[in-house]
């Protein structure tokens, strides 16, 4: 089902924007009631729970009016509902707002916190936390970083500015730097540039792999500090493929400390977290010319990137 534009009549609740679904244009729809459609097509939530949500006014029509449990199925209509989870895990780390004006908000995100709602997380997402904290329902992320990664995330404040800020990333007009802690590789000469083709793993959707073919990713890598068998690296991605930094470091024989996916899967994406063992990857710095105000922007994360407790025992691939 295509995702229709948001209705101006539907406000956010508790920092969560309503999800919108366009009902199929079926002349002889097999669903007499809206509840029948919801139970069949959006069956992540069971029928009884959908019935409770309809009864409590949590499902709305396109004018913002609650739909009752006995509402008929209306082909082509748009309905709105608020997503929430009864057993959402708590992320026990707090974000920090580093900068905010009328156009831009910059947050320092802790490890483990997703940028936007998805999967097991709704309230425990950076976007929803910031909406509740600031009262700005129009906040929208300009870019994303992995849930496991900590550091800088930028948000547009006004919808009319969003495309201008997102164009910075599409046009590679942003200079980003990351820090990572990974095994020391004395055989490698730094600085170096890693270029490769990155594609989704055909067997595990949540992983990426390097593949044959024309490179579609590029990262510049420097080694800035060595402690025992570990080293601190500065990573400057030129492109923005999913998991790019993790894949490139793993390909060099230096998988990032705390990585649960590379070089091998230690914990699946839906398994419980070990908060004592974060991915040692931090979005440290970002610089660009503000497309709305024309100001030169430079932001630095204030979060630490701690060394692994066992400095002499990194997990590494064979030389």
N, C-alpha and C positions, 0 to 999 in steps of 0.2 A: 504494500500500500504506500502510495506517495505521501510525503509529509506536507500538509497544507501550511500556509503561513499562519502565524499566531493571530488570534482575534483580539482587537483592542478592548473588548468587553470582558476578557478573562484575566483577572489579576493573579499575581503569584500568591501562594500561601506558604508561610513559613520559609520563604526564600526559594521555593520550588515553583517553577513555571509549569503551567498545565500542559500535558501532552495532548496532541490533537490527532484525531483519526477521521478520515473521510470514509463514510460507509459506501460500499460498492453500489454502482448504478445497475442493479439487477431488477428486471421487470417482475420476475417471479422469484423473489428472494426466499431462501429456505429457512429464514429466521422470522417467525411471527413477532417476536419481541426483541427489543434492543438487548435485553439480558441474554437471549439465546445467542446472538452474534458475539457478544463480549466473551461468553463462556467458551465458545468454539474457537474464535480467531485470536483472542488475547488470553490464552489458557495458562499463562504463567500464574495468573490469579484464578482460583477456582470459582465455580458458579456461586457458591454460598457467599464468598467474600464480595464478588461483584454485586450480589443482591444487597449486601449490607452497605456497600458504598453508594449504591443508588438510593437506598432508603435514608442515608445520612446526608444526601445532597452533595456528594463528591463527584458526580458525573453531570456535566452541564451541556446545554445546547449552545449554538453559536452566538446567542445573545446573552449568555451568562446565566440562564435560568436552569435550576436543577431539574433533572429528569427522574421521574418516579420509577420504581421497580417494574411497573406494568406498562412502561412506555413502549409503543410499537416501533418496530424497525422501519426507518424512513430512508429509502434508497437515495444516495447522494448527499445526505445530511452530514454535517460535521459535528462530532461530539468531542468533549474535552474532559479529561480526568486528571487527578493529582496522584502522582506516583509516590508511594511511601512503603517502607519495609518495617515489619513488626519486630524483627530480630537483627537489625542492622548493627554490625560490629562497630565499636567505638575506637576511633584513632586518637590515642592519648597524647598528641602533639599539636601545638598551636602554630598557626600561620602569623606572619607579621606584615602589616601594610607599610611599605617603605616610602611610597609616594602616592599622592592623589591630588588631581586638580579637576577641572570641569570636563576633561576629555579622556584622561588616562589614569589608571590605577595600576600600581606595581606591587605585587605581593611576593613574600619570601615563603615558599611552600616547604613544609617538612616532608621527610621521607614517609612513604606509605599512604599519603593522602591523595586521592585522585583529583584531577582538575575539575572534571564535570561528573554529574551523576551517571551511574551505569553499574550493571551487575548487582553486587551486594551493597552498593553505596549510593545514598541519596543525600541525606543530611550531612553525612560525613564525606563531603566533597568540598573542594576549595571554593567553587563558584557559589554553592548554596550557603556556606559559612559566611562568605563575604557579602552576599545579598542581605542576609539577616543582620550582619554587623553594621553595614552602611545604610541599609534601607533603600539601596539603588536596585530596582528590579530590572533595569536595562543593562546591567553589567554583562559583558560577553567576552570570553577569552579570545585574544588575538592569535594565540598559538598554544600549543600543548607541550607538556613534558610527561614522561612516564610517571605512573603512580609511585614507582619505586625510587624515582629520582627526586632529589630535593633542589630547591633554589628558585630562581626568578621566573615569575609568570606575569604576563602583561594582559590587562583587560581594558577594553574600550568602555567608556561611561555612557556615551550617547550613540544610538543606533546609526545616526547619519555620519559618524566618524569611523565606523567599524571597517568599512572597505578600505579606506585610506591607510589604516594601520596594518590590516592584513596584507595589503599590497607590498609593504616593506619586506615581509617574509617571502611572498611569492617572487619578488624581484631580487631577492638576496641583497637587500640594502641594509641589512642588520648584521653587525659583527657580534657573534656570540662566543663566549669562552666557557668551558666546563673544566672542573677538576675531577680527577679520579685517582684512586689508590688501587694499584694492581701489582703483580709480581715484577720485580726488577729484571730487565732483559739486557744484560751487559753486552750481548752479541750484536744488538741493534745500534745503529748510529742515529742519534737524534740531533736536530729535529728531522722528522720524516713525514711524508704524505702517503696516506693509504687511500687508494682508489679501487673500487670493485663494484660488481653488480650485486645488489641485495634484493632478494625475493622472499616471499612468504614460504615457510617450510610446508611442504605438501602433506606432511604427516602430522604436524602440530601447528595449528593455526596461530598460536600465541608466540611462536618463535620465527625469527628471520634467519636466512642462510645466505652465504655468498655463493653465487652461481656463475657459470660460464656466460660470456656475452659482454656487450659494451657496458663499461662502468656507468652506474647511475648514482654513485655516492662518492664523497671525498671528505677526508678529515685530515687536518694537520695536527701533528702530535709532538709534544716536547716533554722531556723528562726533567723535572725541576728539583727533585729531592729524592735521596735514597736512604732508607733505614733498613738495614739488614737485607732480607730477601724481598722487601717491598719497596715500591717507589711511588712518588706522587707525580702525576702527569697533568699537563695542560692540554686540553683538546679543543680545537677550533673547527667545528663542522662547517663546510662550505655548502653542503646540501643537507636535507632534512628527512632522510628516510627513517622509517620506524626502527627503533633499536640500533640505529647506525653506529653509535659510539661503542655500544656493548659488543656488537658483531665485529667491528674493526679491531678492538682491543683483543678480543678472543682469537681472531685470526692471526694476530701477531704473537700468540702464545702468552698473552698477559690478560686473562679474563679479570674483569673488575671484581675486587673483593666484595663478597656478599651477594654476588649475582646468582639468582636461583634458576636461571634458564641457560646460562652459558658458562662453561662448555657443555654441561649436562644439566638436565632438568632435575632439580633437587626438591622442588615444591611446585605444584600446579597453580594456575591463576586463581582457583577457587578454594585453595587450602588455607588454613590458618597461618597467621604471620608470626615470625620471631622478631619482635621489636628490638631485641638486643643485637640483631645481625642485619643492619640495613645495607643496601647497595651503596658502595662508596663512590657515588657519582653525584656531583653538585653543579647545577647551572649557576656559575659564579658571576659572570659579567655579561652585560649587553649594552651596545652603543648604537645610536642611530640619530638621524635628523628627524624631529617630530614633523610629520606631514601636515598637521593641523596648525601648530603654532610656529613652526620653523625653528624652534629651539634645538640646540644640541643636547642629546640625552645620553647619560652614562649612569648605569645603575650597577651596584655590586651587592651580592648576597652577603649577609652577615652571619650565615650559618657556618658552624665548624664542620670539618670533614675528618672524622677521627680515624686514627690508624687502627688496624686490626689488633686484637689483644695478642695473638700469636704471631709476632713479627717474623719468625723463622720458618713458618709452615704455610706458605701460600698454596692454593689449589691451582695447578697449572697443567697445561697440555705438554706432551713430550716435545723436546727440542727437534 
